[in-house]
Amino acid sequence: MAVDVLLGLQWGDEGKGKIVDVLSPDYDLIARFQGGPNAGHTLEFNNQKFVLNTIPSGIFNPKTMNLIGNGVVIDPIILKRELEGLKARGFDPVADQKLVIARRAHLILPTHQLLDAASESKMGVGKIGSTLKGIGPTYMDKTGRNGLRIGDIQLKDFKERYEKLVNKHLSILAHYGEIPDFTEKESAFFEAIDYLRNVPLVDGEHYVNQYLAKGKKVLAEGAQGTMLDVDFGSYPFVTSSNTTTAGACTGLGIAPKNIGKVIGIFKAYCTRVGGGPFPTELDNEVGENLRALGHEFGATTGRPRRCGWIDLPALKYAIMLNGVTEMVMTKADVLSGFETIYACTHYMYNGEQIDYMPYDINAIRPEPVYESIPGWNEDLTGIRKPEEVPAKLQDYINYLEKHLGVPVRYLSVGPDREQTLVM
């Protein structure tokens, strides 16, 4: 058996959580492979809405196991709050034995958050747009070989290891000025650590590969989006991990030969949150209309998302990097009110028309070249069968498939689990 991968093809917020939830009955294990609690995966079903930050989106399927992989960074306070919130609403992953955590996953400390805030405040107009959850500094400690992993909470000297790392952070923070009091947050941190001792810890790499050896089906769940990949995204306005298919290998401990389908998700238009380049951004009334119709506000932060038309050079780039085999288009319903929609097919860059993502779109901003496409002025939210899809929307899907060379396998016409069509 192979590991299928589901990930975002834009700047995140494409609707990954919803689609993982829809697909989870077909899988034995859902494994989150990167990112931190800045990710907000929104799921809606049975007139209920849930936002998951760290827990994989297969948690609501009674037959599916869920793994937080080694590539994830974990804030114990947020994870505890998330688990308690689910329990209060009738879902208890711990008691139901539906969740395990890879021992190699790194911990976010309260001082990581202080470092994040201090660093961002010094950047001025060049701010990355960090969620200030300590994720970047945690990955820095990981690559700097200083980090604490969740497996360390089982060691007798965990507190000493914690204090050693905190002292390092305090010495850095002293250069930024006055150090905020974090005693309350530290107390909550250790309470959360005690709580998480009830969640089974596993050697994630063996755990996943044992599933494969038994012929079971595994889906790797990504966070953020391809254009935020630390290597191949719009650097430096990126996240701190590898959001691409390659990140599934290192974030779970699986061999590249064991990758199966790669399911790429994109919106029918495009959004971005935080700083950085966004070639098709509509900083006007049309963009504001997209934001309002699409309820484009961060599930975790509440920040308004920047909105624009779909960007085909960026999508082709993401498809190439990930080896995408099939796609999901979400939020088609948001475009129902537009008589005409637009697709960026090329960029004007350095006086030349190109159809690919250039190295540095920060220093030299590419100008989008658009093609117009007739819109579908029909309500899609009640559609449940592919044959009910309006002809003009099907034309748009065909247009995208022709330009991108990959089939659109699923279509989302609303936020609910039931509003997902297999094409």
C-alpha positions in Angstrom: 0.0 0.0 0.0 1.0 3.6 -0.6 0.6 6.8 1.4 -1.7 9.2 -0.4 -1.0 12.9 0.3 -3.5 15.8 0.5 -2.1 19.3 0.5 -2.8 22.9 -0.5 -1.7 24.3 -3.9 -2.0 28.0 -3.0 -1.1 30.2 0.0 -3.1 28.0 2.4 -6.7 28.2 3.5 -7.9 26.1 0.5 -10.2 23.9 2.6 -7.9 20.9 3.3 -9.6 20.0 6.6 -13.0 19.7 5.1 -11.8 17.4 2.3 -9.7 15.2 4.7 -12.9 14.8 6.7 -14.8 13.8 3.6 -12.2 11.3 2.5 -11.4 9.9 6.0 -13.9 6.9 5.8 -11.7 5.6 2.9 -8.6 5.5 5.1 -7.3 3.6 8.2 -4.9 6.4 9.3 -4.8 10.2 8.9 -1.4 11.5 9.6 -0.6 15.3 9.9 2.9 15.8 8.6 4.0 19.4 9.2 3.1 22.8 10.6 1.9 24.1 13.9 -1.2 25.5 15.5 -1.3 28.5 13.2 -3.2 26.1 10.9 -7.0 26.3 11.2 -8.8 23.4 9.5 -12.5 24.2 9.5 -15.0 21.3 9.3 -18.8 21.5 9.2 -21.4 18.7 9.5 -24.7 18.0 11.2 -25.1 21.8 11.7 -21.9 21.9 13.8 -18.7 23.8 13.0 -15.3 22.7 14.3 -11.8 24.3 13.9 -8.8 22.0 14.3 -5.4 23.4 14.9 -3.2 20.4 15.6 -5.4 17.3 15.6 -5.7 15.6 12.2 -9.0 16.1 10.4 -10.0 12.4 10.4 -10.8 12.6 14.1 -14.6 12.6 13.5 -14.7 9.4 11.6 -15.2 6.6 14.1 -13.1 4.0 12.2 -10.1 6.1 11.4 -6.9 6.5 13.5 -5.1 9.8 13.7 -1.4 10.6 14.1 0.3 13.9 14.8 3.6 13.3 13.0 7.2 14.2 13.8 7.2 17.1 11.4 4.5 19.0 13.4 5.4 21.4 16.2 3.0 21.2 19.2 1.9 23.9 21.6 0.8 21.7 24.6 -1.6 24.5 25.9 -3.4 24.7 22.5 -3.5 21.0 22.0 -5.0 20.5 25.5 -7.6 23.2 24.9 -8.4 21.5 21.6 -8.9 18.1 23.1 -11.0 19.5 26.0 -13.1 21.4 23.5 -13.8 18.3 21.5 -14.7 16.3 24.6 -17.2 19.0 25.7 -18.9 18.6 22.4 -19.2 14.8 22.5 -15.9 13.7 20.9 -13.1 12.4 23.1 -10.1 11.2 21.0 -8.1 10.3 24.1 -10.8 8.1 25.7 -11.8 6.7 22.4 -8.1 5.9 21.6 -8.3 7.7 18.3 -5.1 9.8 18.6 -1.4 9.2 18.9 1.6 11.6 18.8 5.0 10.9 17.3 7.7 11.2 19.9 9.9 13.2 17.6 7.4 16.1 17.2 8.9 19.3 18.7 7.4 21.3 21.5 6.5 25.0 21.4 7.6 26.7 24.7 6.1 29.9 26.1 9.5 31.6 25.4 9.3 30.6 21.7 6.2 32.8 21.5 8.1 35.7 23.2 10.9 35.3 20.6 8.4 35.3 17.8 6.7 38.5 19.0 10.0 40.2 19.6 11.4 39.3 16.2 8.3 40.3 14.3 8.1 43.7 16.1 11.6 44.6 15.0 10.9 43.9 11.3 8.7 47.0 10.8 7.4 47.2 7.2 9.1 43.9 6.3 7.0 41.9 8.7 6.4 38.3 7.7 2.9 38.3 9.1 3.6 35.7 11.7 0.7 34.4 13.8 3.0 34.9 16.8 2.5 31.4 18.1 6.2 30.6 18.4 6.3 28.3 15.4 9.2 29.8 13.6 11.5 29.9 16.6 10.5 26.3 17.4 11.6 25.1 14.0 14.8 27.2 14.4 15.6 25.3 17.6 14.8 22.1 15.8 17.3 22.7 13.0 19.7 24.3 15.5 19.6 21.0 17.4 18.4 22.7 20.6 14.8 21.7 20.6 12.6 19.8 23.0 10.5 16.9 21.6 7.3 15.6 23.1 9.1 12.3 23.7 11.3 14.1 26.2 8.4 14.5 28.6 8.9 10.9 29.5 12.5 11.5 30.6 13.4 12.1 34.2 15.4 15.3 33.4 12.7 16.9 31.3 12.4 19.9 33.6 16.2 20.5 33.4 16.1 20.3 29.6 13.3 22.8 29.6 15.1 25.2 31.9 18.3 25.0 29.8 16.4 25.9 26.6 14.5 28.7 28.4 17.7 30.2 29.7 19.0 30.3 26.1 15.8 32.1 25.0 16.1 34.6 27.8 19.6 35.5 26.9 18.4 36.2 23.3 15.3 38.1 24.5 17.5 40.4 26.7 18.9 41.9 23.5 15.4 43.0 22.4 14.7 44.9 25.6 12.4 44.2 28.6 11.3 40.5 28.9 7.6 40.1 29.5 6.4 38.1 32.4 5.5 34.6 31.3 5.0 32.8 34.7 1.3 32.3 34.1 1.9 30.9 30.6 4.7 28.6 32.0 2.3 27.2 34.7 -0.3 26.5 32.0 2.5 24.8 29.9 3.3 22.3 32.6 -0.3 21.7 33.3 -0.8 20.9 29.6 2.3 18.6 29.6 0.8 16.6 32.5 -2.5 16.4 30.6 -0.8 15.2 27.4 0.8 12.3 29.3 -2.6 10.6 28.8 -2.1 10.7 25.0 -0.2 7.7 23.7 3.3 8.6 22.2 4.6 6.4 19.4 7.6 6.1 17.2 5.8 7.7 14.3 8.0 6.4 11.5 7.5 2.8 12.6 3.8 3.4 13.3 3.1 4.6 9.8 5.2 1.9 8.1 3.5 -0.8 10.1 0.2 0.4 8.7 1.6 0.1 5.2 3.1 -3.3 5.9 -0.4 -4.6 7.0 -1.9 -3.3 3.7 -3.8 -0.5 5.4 -4.6 2.9 3.8 -2.9 6.1 5.0 -3.6 9.7 4.1 -1.0 12.3 4.9 -2.6 15.7 5.8 -0.7 18.9 5.1 -1.1 22.4 6.5 -0.7 25.8 5.0 0.0 25.7 1.2 2.7 25.1 -1.4 3.4 28.8 -1.9 4.3 29.0 1.8 6.9 26.2 1.6 10.1 27.3 3.3 12.2 26.3 0.3 9.9 26.8 -2.7 7.4 29.4 -1.5 7.5 33.2 -1.8 10.5 33.4 0.5 10.9 35.0 3.0 7.2 35.4 3.4 6.7 31.7 4.0 6.0 29.3 6.9 8.8 27.4 8.6 8.3 23.9 7.3 8.1 22.0 4.0 4.4 22.1 2.9 5.0 20.0 -0.2 4.8 16.3 -0.9 8.5 16.0 0.1 7.5 17.2 3.5 5.3 14.2 4.0 8.3 12.0 3.7 10.4 13.8 6.3 7.4 14.7 8.4 6.2 11.1 8.8 9.3 8.9 8.1 8.1 7.4 4.8 10.1 6.6 1.7 9.4 8.5 -1.5 8.6 5.2 -3.3 5.7 4.8 -0.9 3.9 8.0 -2.0 0.7 7.2 -3.9 -1.9 9.7 -5.0 -1.2 13.4 -4.5 -4.4 15.3 -4.1 -4.0 19.0 -4.5 -6.6 21.5 -3.3 -7.2 25.0 -4.6 -9.9 27.6 -4.4 -11.8 28.7 -7.5 -10.1 32.1 -6.9 -7.1 32.9 -4.7 -6.3 34.2 -1.2 -3.4 35.0 1.0 -3.0 36.0 4.6 -0.1 38.0 6.1 2.7 39.8 4.2 4.4 39.0 1.0 3.8 39.1 -2.8 0.4 38.1 -4.2 0.4 38.7 -8.0 -3.4 38.5 -8.6 -4.4 40.4 -5.5 -7.5 42.7 -5.9 -7.0 45.6 -3.6 -10.3 47.1 -4.6 -14.1 46.6 -4.3 -14.0 43.3 -6.2 -11.4 41.9 -3.7 -13.6 43.1 -0.8 -16.6 41.5 -2.4 -14.7 38.1 -2.7 -13.7 38.4 0.9 -17.3 39.1 2.1 -18.9 36.3 -0.1 -16.2 33.8 0.8 -16.1 34.7 4.5 -12.3 35.1 4.1 -11.1 35.5 7.6 -8.6 33.3 9.3 -10.1 30.3 11.2 -7.4 30.6 13.8 -6.5 34.3 13.9 -9.6 36.0 12.5 -7.3 38.1 10.2 -8.9 39.2 6.9 -7.5 37.4 3.9 -6.3 39.2 0.8 -8.3 38.1 -2.2 -7.6 37.8 -5.9 -8.3 35.9 -9.1 -6.9 32.4 -9.7 -3.2 32.3 -10.6 -2.4 29.6 -13.1 1.4 30.0 -13.2 1.5 29.6 -9.4 -0.8 26.5 -9.7 1.3 24.9 -12.4 4.4 25.5 -10.2 2.7 23.8 -7.2 1.5 20.9 -9.3 5.1 20.4 -10.6 6.6 20.5 -7.2 4.2 18.1 -5.6 3.6 15.6 -8.4 -0.2 16.2 -8.1 -2.3 13.4 -9.6 -5.8 14.8 -9.0 -7.3 18.1 -7.7 -10.0 19.5 -5.6 -11.6 22.8 -6.4 -13.2 24.5 -3.4 -15.5 27.6 -3.0 -16.9 27.5 -6.5 -20.1 28.8 -4.9 -18.4 32.1 -3.9 -18.0 33.0 -7.6 -21.7 32.5 -8.4 -22.4 36.3 -8.2 -19.9 37.3 -10.8 -20.9 37.8 -14.5 -17.3 37.5 -15.6 -14.4 35.9 -13.8 -10.7 36.1 -14.6 -7.7 33.7 -14.7 -4.1 34.8 -14.7 -2.4 32.8 -17.4 0.9 34.5 -17.6 3.1 37.2 -15.9 4.8 40.2 -17.3 8.2 39.9 -15.6 11.3 42.0 -16.5 9.6 43.0 -19.8 9.0 39.4 -20.8 5.8 37.4 -20.8 6.3 34.1 -18.8 4.0 31.3 -17.6 6.0 30.1 -14.6 6.8 31.3 -11.1 10.1 33.2 -11.1 12.7 33.0 -8.4 12.2 36.3 -6.7 8.7 37.8 -6.9 9.5 40.1 -4.0 12.1 42.4 -5.6 10.5 42.4 -9.1 6.7 42.0 -8.8 5.2 40.1 -11.7 2.2 41.8 -13.4 -0.7 39.3 -14.1 -2.0 38.7 -17.6 -5.6 37.8 -17.5 -8.1 35.9 -19.6 -11.8 36.5 -19.0 -14.2 33.6 -18.5 -18.1 33.8 -18.4 -19.4 33.3 -14.9 -22.3 31.2 -13.7 -24.9 33.2 -12.1 -26.5 30.3 -10.3 -26.7 29.2 -6.7 -24.5 26.1 -6.3 -25.0 25.3 -2.6 -27.9 22.8 -3.1 -26.1 20.8 -5.8 -25.3 17.2 -4.8 -24.6 15.5 -8.1 -22.1 16.2 -10.9 -24.8 16.3 -13.5 -26.4 19.3 -11.7 -23.2 21.4 -12.2 -24.1 24.4 -14.4 -22.6 24.3 -17.9 -20.6 27.5 -17.4 -19.0 26.1 -14.2 -18.2 22.9 -16.1 -16.6 25.0 -18.8 -14.5 26.7 -16.1 -13.4 23.3 -14.8 -12.5 22.1 -18.3 -10.6 25.4 -18.9 -8.5 24.8 -15.7 -7.9 21.1 -16.5 -6.7 22.0 -20.0 -4.2 24.6 -18.6 -3.0 22.6 -15.6 -3.0 19.1 -17.1 -4.5 17.4 -14.0 -8.2 16.4 -13.5 -10.5 18.0 -11.0 -11.7 15.0 -9.1 -13.7 16.8 -6.4 -15.7 20.0 -6.3 -16.8 21.8 -3.2 -19.9 24.0 -3.4 -20.2 25.0 0.3 -18.7 24.5 3.7 -20.6 21.5 4.8 -19.3 17.9 4.5 -22.3 17.1 2.2 -21.5 19.9 -0.2 -18.7 17.9 -1.9 -19.1 16.3 -5.3 -17.1 13.5 -6.8 -16.7 14.6 -10.4 
